[in-house]
Amino acid sequence: MVKEHVSKRFIEVIPLSMGLIKSYIRSESEVEISFPKYRILGEVIRGANTVSDLAEVMCVSRPAISKLVDSLVEEGELIRSPCKKDRRVTYLNATKKGKRLFQKVRGAASKRFVEKLENIDEIELENLEEALSVIERFVKNAQE
């Protein structure tokens, strides 16, 4: 029974938290970068280095990702590099400009979170930190 409850709560809470993150990213960067482009930059920086990788991680079609990647390349945030062994494969890398933009937006959104955390007492903050660590370990293990 506990596992079923945790499963339901996870499915309810994670999308809520993503909505909050999305609103902070949008409010801090709408002029500079959209939320989907921000996510793509983040995934490339973390190691998703092909359009197929991005489509899988983000659960979006390859054509949809390709359009966003094309835009990021045109804006100078990503570069494409052909694979030397397989010409059908093209690798993606974030440029310095792309990395700076990602860090700037993430930093600004993080500051917004800090403002909201002012309303949480020290014990709740410690509990939240531990819960985030548990979620991170769970997600990493579930992906293996």
N, C-alpha and C positions, 0 to 999 in steps of 0.2 A: 504494500500500500504506500509506503514512503517513497519508493522509486517512482511510482505512477504520479504521485503528487509533485515530486521534484521535476519530473519530465514535463508535466503540464505547466508548472511555474517557469521553467526554463524557456519553453516555447512562447509563453506570454511576455516574460520580462525582457528577454534579449531584443525582440523587435521594438519594444518600447524604448529601450536604451539606444538602439540604433536611430530611432526617430529623434531622440534628443540630440544625439551626436550630429545627425544630419542638419537639424535646425541651427546648431552652433556653427557648423562648417559653412552653411549657407549665409548666415548673418555676418560672418567674418570674411567671406570671400566671394560672394556672388558676382562682384564686378571682375574679380581676377580669375576665378575658376569655379566650375560647377561641381556639385557633390560627386557625380559619376566620374568626372575627370580627376578629382581629388583622390577618389578610391583607386582608380587605375594607377596614378602616380605612386600611391602608397604600396600597391601590390607589386609594381615593378621594382620599387626600391627594396621591398622585402624578398624579391627573387623570382616572381612570376615573369618570365622573360620572353614569352611568345603570346600572340593573340589567343591561341588555343588555351594556354595556361590561364590567361585572364578570364576567358569565357567560362572555364570550368570553375575557377575560384569564386567568380562573381555571379554564377548561375545566370548568365546572359548569353544570347546567341553570338556567334563569331562575327556576323555582319554588323551587329549593333556595337560590339567592342571595336571593330575595325574602323567604323566612322569616328568614334571618339579618339582612337589612337591616331588616326590621320590628322585630326584637329590638333592634338597635342604635339605631333611632329611639326605641323605647320607653325605652331606657336613657339617652337624651340624648346619645349619641355621634355620631349622624348626624341631619341634617335633610333633609327633602324640599322641593323648590321646583318648582312647575309651570312648564313652558316657556310663555312668553308667546305664541309663534307657533304651537305645536302642543300642545294640551291633553292629548294622549295621552302626551306625554313628561314625565317627572318627573326633575329633576336631584337628585343627592345631593351634600351637602357635609358635611365633618366639622365638628363644633362645637368650641369651645375645649376642652371636656371630653374629646371624642374625641381631639383632637390631643395633649392632655397625657397621656392614657392610653397612646396609641401610643408617644409619646416615652419615657415612663417604662418601659414594657415593653421597648422596643428597647434602651434604655440598660442595663437590668438584664441582658438577654440578651448584650449586647455585653461587659459585664464578665465574664460567664462565659467568653466566647471568649478574652478577654485572659488569663484563668487558664490556659487550654489552650495558648495561644501561648508561655507561659513555657518550654515544653519544646522549642521550636524555636530553632535557632541563628540568628544574624543573617543569614547568607547565605540560608538556607532561607526566612526571613521576607521578605527582599527578593524572592526568587524567587516566593513566594506572592503578594506584592503585585503583581508584574508579571503573573503568571498571571491574577489577578483582573481586572486592567485589560484584558487580552486577551479574557477571557471577556465582560466588560461590552461592549466594542466589538463583538465577534462577535454577541452577542445583539441589541444595538441595530440593527446592520446587517441581521441576519436578519429582524427585524420590519418593516423598511421595504419 
